[in-house]
Amino acid sequence: MGFIDADAHVDETEETWTYVLPSEERYRPVLLDPPGVGGFKAGQGNHHKLLVTAGNTRLQRYHGHSGTTDESRELRDVPARLRHMDELGVEVQVIYPSALLYPTQPRPEVETTVYGAYNRWLADKTSGTGGRLRWAYIPPVLSMDKAVAELEWAKENGACAVFKKGVEYDRAASHPYFYPLYAEAERLDLPICFHTSPHTYVSDIGETVPFLHLTPISAFMSLAGDGVPQIFPRLRWGFIEAGVSWVPYALKEIRRTAKQERDFDSTFVKANRFYVAADTEDELPPLVDRYGGADWLMMATDYGHLLRELPAHQVVVDRAQRDEIPPDVVDRIVSGNARELYAL
């Protein structure tokens, strides 16, 4: 059995927005290619387009530096993507968005239009892959009844997770506003996964978005600190693309601010059904030895975004061959734990 890639990406394209419903056409996102030689450049100097959604403008970042082809990243050539997965030893990828990691507009009608089109597009593009390309459903949380009602459809059409921002419209992950979504996800055996994303819908025309990687940490701390996993005792939670080096700090802060005595031994993370995706720069042995990481660590390639993470799973396998991590623990990190989180 191959590796499970806990975090891969697609780049949204003009085709994505053809899935906007006719009744919602006025909110259809528009991709603009700025004039001038080389277009708009930021970050690593790549040519970026602009995504305009109901007046909100941000970069549609081009990821040509990622070691992947445009056709694979945009799902224009799904067989090519599957072949690349074979080369990497990856059996299943779980797909998260790119542009839609960022909020659109704080308007329910815009959110349902944009997220609905994306979800339908991804369901369609992954439908013929025999389960090798799975995806995270994006819920329009400003229309909670609709978000909850669509979950069953999403699961039936290949979704294996719910993508959630760690802070959303000024509400922490533990806010009771999100409980209906959590309850339905628990019923359907779909995990709630917090991927790095900003908590605001401001435009992104600069180099970076401040605090982008802090929102999964915020979610981890608010959920554990407020006892939300105990309210939903079968629901699993993922924390994606923030690395794992922050886990000891988060546990220290939860312990410090806890309102009652709790067990903070090496089983705490697993007991809360938390799973955290590592990257190749993380020091895994201390997390395995002191914090029970064998039960909750996962690996992810960030496919389509970062070249250096493409061989992430093999890096961990190589560490086992150097006796840095026991082989059975490596199997859990590169495959078993992600299978548990996503119920693959």
N, C-alpha and C positions, 0 to 999 in steps of 0.2 A: 504494500500500500504506500502511496506517495505522500508528499508533504501537503499540509493544508496551509494555504496562504490566508492569514487572518485579516489582511488588509490589502486589497488591490483597488485600482481606480479605473474609471473611464473618463474621457474628456467629452463633455456634452458638445453637440454640433448643431448645425442648422436642422439636420434630420430629427434631432430630439424634439424640437419645437413644432414639427409637423404633427405631433401627437396631441397638441392643444385641441380641445373640443371646439367645434364651430361656434357654440354659444359663448365661448370665453376668448374669442379671437382678439378682442381689444387689449387683452393683457399678455399677449404672446411676446416672449422675449425676442430681442433683435440683436444679432451679432453685427458689429460694425468693424470694418478694417480701415483704420485711420489713414489718411493720405500722407504722401511723402515717401521718400526712399527708405525702405526698411521698416516702415510702419512705426507703431508705438513700441518703445523698448523700455524694459525695466528688469530688475533682478539680474539675471545672468546675461542680459543683452539680447534675449530672444525676442522675436517679433510676436507681440501679443495683440489680440483683438479686444474689443470692448463689448461687454454684454450689458444691454440696456433693458431693464425690466420695470415697466410702469414708472419711468422717470429715475430709477436708481441705476447708476452707472458704476461698473467695476471691471477690473481686468478679467478677461477670459485668457488665462495664462497658457502659453504654449510650452509643452513639455518635451520638445524635441531632443533635449539633452539627457533623457532618462534611460537610454538604451532600449527603447521600444519604438516601433514604427507608428506613424500616424494612423494607418489602417487598423492596426491591432488595438491601439489605445482608444480609438473612436468606435470600435466594433464595426467598422466597415468591412473587415475581413476576419470574421470569427474563427474560421479554420486556422488562419495564421496565428491567431492568439493561442489557440489550443496547442499548436505545434511548439510555440515558444514555451508554454507551460511544460510540455514534455521535456524540452531541453533543460529546464530548471528543476525537473523532478517533482513538479507541483501537480497534485491530483485535482484539487479544487481550489478555486479562488473565490473569495467573498468580496464583492464589489461595492465600493463607496463612491460618491460623486467627486467632482473636482470643483467646478464653479458653484455648485449647490452646497458645498461645505459652508458657504457664506449665506446668511439669511437674504431673502429677497426684499420684501416690503412688509411692514407691520399692518397689512390689510388682508383680511381673510380671503377675499375674492382673488387676490393676486397669488397668495400662497397656494390655494387649491388648484389654480390654473397651472402654475409652474411645476409644483411637485407632482400633480396628477399626470402631466405630460411626461415628465421624467420617469415616473414609475411605470407607465404604460410602455414607453420606449424600451426600458431595460427588460421588462418582462418579455417583450417581443424578441429582442435581440438575443436573449440568453435561452430562449425556449427550446432550441434544437441542439443543445450542448450535452444532453444526457446527464444533467446535474453537475457538470464540471464548473460552470460559471453560475454562481449564486449571487444574491444581491441583498442589500439592506434597504428596506422600504423607508421612504421619507414621509413622515406624517404631517399633514397640515394642522399643526397644533392649535392654531387660532380658530379652527372649526373642529373642535374635539369630537363631536358626534360623527362627523364624516371620517376623521382620522381613525376612530375606533371601528366604524363600519367597514372600512376598506381593508382592515388587517387580514381577514380571512381570505379575501380575493388575492392579496399580496402573497400569502403563503401558498395558495393553490397555484400561483404563477411563478414560483421559484424563489421568493424571498425567504431568507433564513434568519433575518434579524430586523430590528427596527433601529434606524439611525436617529440618534437624539443628540442635541447640543447640550453641553454640560450646564450652561446657563442660557435660558431661552426667554426672551422678552422680560428680562429682569426677574425671572423666577428660577430659583435653584432647582436642581434635579429632584430634591426631596419634597418639593412643593405639592400639596394635595391636589392642585389643579391637574397634575399629570396622572393621578391615580387611575382614572378610567382607562387610559392608554395602557398603563402597567397591568391592570387587571385583565384586560383582553389579551395582551401579549402573553401573560402567564397562562391563560386558558388555552391558547393556541400553541404553547411551547415555543414561543419566539423570544429570544433574548433582547434586551434593550442595550444598545451599544453606543457609547459616547466617543465620538471621533473628534480629534482636534478641530476646532472651529471658533470663530469669534462670536461673542454674545450680542453683537450689534449688527444692524444692517447698513452701516456706513459704507460709503464707496471705498474701494481698494485700488487706488491709482499710484500707490507708493511702493516702496521696496518690501515692507513687511507689515503684518497686522499685529499690534502689540498684544501680548498675552494669549496668542493663538493656542499655545500648547498647555495653558493652565486650566482650560475648561474641563477636560476629563479628570484632572486632579480635584477640581472643585466638586465635580459630581461624585467621585469616590468618597470624599470627605463628608459631603452633606448626606449622602445616602446612608453611610455607616454611622455617622454621628446622630442622625435622627431615627435610626432603627427601621428604615424603610424595607430592607430585606426581610425583616421579621413580619412585616405586614403582608408581603407577597412571598410566602415561604418556598415556592417552586420556581420563581422567576430567576433567570440568570442575567448577569450584567457584564458587559465588556467595556474595556477602556483602551482606546485604539490610537496609535501614532503619537503618544506622548512619551514613549520609552517606559522604563520601569524603575529607574534610579530614584524616583521620588517616593516610592512606596514606603520605605522606612520613615521618612519625614511625615507623610500623611498619617501613618499609624501613631506616631508620637503625638501629633496634634490632636487626633481623635481621642487618644488616651487622656491627654491633658484636659480636654474640654468635656469629657463624658460626664453626664449628669448622674450616672449610676455606675456601680462596679460592673466591669465586663471582662471577659476573657480575651486577653490580647496575646495569646501565645501563638505558636507557629501555625495553628489551624484557623486563625481569625479570617484571613482572606478567603480561604476555601469555604469556611462555614457561612460566609455571606454570599457564596456563589459568584465571586468576583473573578474575572479572568483579564489579564493584562498583557498587551502585546509589547514585546521587547524589540530593540533594534540591535544592530551589530556592535554598537559602542557600549552597551550595557554590560556590567559585570554580573554575570548570572550566578556563579557559585555561592556568594554570600546570601543571595535571595533564596537559593535552594536550601542552604544549610540552616539559616536562621528564621526564615519566614515561610517555609513550606512551599517554595516556588515550584516544586515538582508537580503540584496540583493545580497551578493556575497560570504559569508562564506560557506564552505562545510566541510564535515568530511570524513576521509579516514582511513582504518585500516592498510595500508601498508602490507596487507595480504601476508604471506610467508616470511616476513623479521623481523618484531618486534612483540614479544609476547604482550608487554604492550599496543599496540594500537588496538588489536583485538576487545575490547569492546568499541571503540571510540564513536560510535553513541549512545550507551546506556548511556555513561558517560554524554553526552549532555542532553539526556532526563532526567536523574536524576537531573541535574542542574535546569531544568525547574520545577521539582517537589519541589525543594527547593526555588523556586521563584527567582532564579538568572537570568533567561532568560525567556521572555514571551513564552508561549506555541506555538503561531503562528510563532514566530521567530525560535524556535527549529525545527518546521516542515520544514522551509525553509533550515535550516542548515544541517539537516540529510537526506533531500530528495530533496526538491524543487529546490534548486539552482543547484545541480549537474544534475538534469533532464534538466534544462535549458541549462547548458553548453554543455552537451553531446547530446542534442536533443533526449532524451529517451521518 
